[in-house]
Amino acid sequence: CKTTSKKVWGDNTLVTGPVSALCFSTIPIAERFFTSSPSLTLKHAAWYPCETLEPHIVLLTSDNTIRIYSLKIPQTPIKVITLSDSEEETLTINKGRAYTASLGETAVAFDFGPLVPVPKNVLGQRGSDEVLAYPLYILYENGETFLTYISLIQSTGNLGKLLGPLPMHPAAEDNYGYDACAVLCLPCVPNILVIATESGMLYHCVVLDAEEDDEQSEKSWDPRSDLIPSLYVFECVELELALKLASGDEEEPLESDFSCPIKLHQDPKCPSRYHCTHEAGVHSVGLTWINKLHKFLGSDEEDKDSLQELGAEQKCFVEHILCTKPLPCRQPAPIRGFWIVSDILGPTMICITNTYECITRPLLSTVHPASPPLLCTREDKDVAVSPLRILKKKQLEDLNYCREEKKSLREMAERLADKYEEAKEKQEDIMNRKYFVASTLSFLFYQTAKKI
């Protein structure tokens, strides 16, 4: 369901002053389709990036199909992309769950890249006319990434054909995890993909055209295609979703098996930064190496594998800017809504929690090194120190200081009380003497006056 509202005044504003109410209208998207197919679930939804056309929304459903709907015709898709042509997709078990789903061969997320010319080998035809389209990166649960080019204006050749999976370098036995849950394409050239897993791992991948001598997978691409884009894993980052506590002074921190789906969000005010929302709060990730990467790719360096060496020198920074689960024993507080707005004070993060609480945090407009960094990579996992742990230590020190101050104040109060009692007794003694002297003088004055 899509919600719209009318703009009242000015650029990007809805109201001009105090109003009693705002009127909104809702547009149900694919209502009849989901009503008639109760076994299907919505995996991911996003806006089509083109700003010159009427608004379009892209839906990914559990039947491995992407459908694009226009808000003018919200019940009928204008384009359908089938991600699997296997006959097994027609056989479902366990309330509609396909056999491929149990193997992780289902799409879980997607994201669009910036508008680019479509390679000639992808179009499958010769010609000098340049075709512009949006690259659509589709992530599967088993960690594989597919690619297709989408254009609602043109439908030339093999435009829209599914290509992949894209090879990942360096290769990993576990294919960089089997619990992938989100993908994000940063708005830069070459494209940088961020792949997130439910265990809290983030993989920063650079999308580069493969060399002519790269090995081609028979399963991946059409035999007529000569060049295949590849994903070069630039760095791996592990998010600390909860504080790791030690059961003793000399014991190792207890490992937490806490995992949760992660959602990735672009930062419209800082292209080299993105944000991760999950049940433990919000992480902000800044890529400080993008400029050096562009210089490296613009040089005559031919060995693309040396990207890993560059990644070892330049690392991103991670900040846990909003923590809703500081301890493993605490119940998760998922972030339900996230957006970044800009005002006179700069960019501001707005979050909606599962209790419908609105939380705002100011953000910097540029990427800067964090201090201390919340970064735990595979290389320096043992030496990385979490700010949460540092904060806990500082809080314990403050607590001990407060206890000492409380003890000191109590002792001072006791001393002051003793002095007060002593002063009170002295004051009473002085007052008694004053009354005695006054009464004696009064009696003597009376006797003297009587004799006169």
NORCOR-V207193 format. One record per run of one state. SS is the DSSP state (2 for helix, 1 for strand, 0 for the rest). FROM is the first residue (numbers start at 1). LEN is the number of residues. If there is no record, write none. Layout:
BEGIN
ss:from:len
SS:FROM:LEN
SS:FROM:LEN
END
This chain:
BEGIN
ss:from:len
0:1:1
1:2:4
0:6:18
1:24:4
0:28:3
2:31:6
0:37:5
1:42:6
0:48:8
1:56:6
0:62:3
1:65:6
0:71:2
1:73:1
0:74:5
1:79:4
0:83:4
2:87:4
0:91:1
1:92:2
0:94:3
1:97:2
2:99:4
0:103:4
1:107:11
0:118:2
2:120:4
0:124:8
1:132:9
0:141:4
1:145:6
0:151:12
1:163:2
0:165:3
1:168:2
0:170:10
1:180:7
0:187:5
1:192:6
0:198:3
1:201:9
0:210:19
1:229:10
0:239:4
1:243:1
0:244:2
1:246:1
0:247:6
1:253:1
0:254:9
1:263:4
0:267:6
1:273:6
0:279:2
1:281:6
0:287:3
2:290:9
0:299:5
2:304:10
0:314:3
1:317:7
0:324:3
1:327:1
0:328:7
1:335:9
0:344:2
1:346:8
0:354:4
1:358:5
0:363:13
1:376:1
0:377:10
2:387:65
0:452:1
END
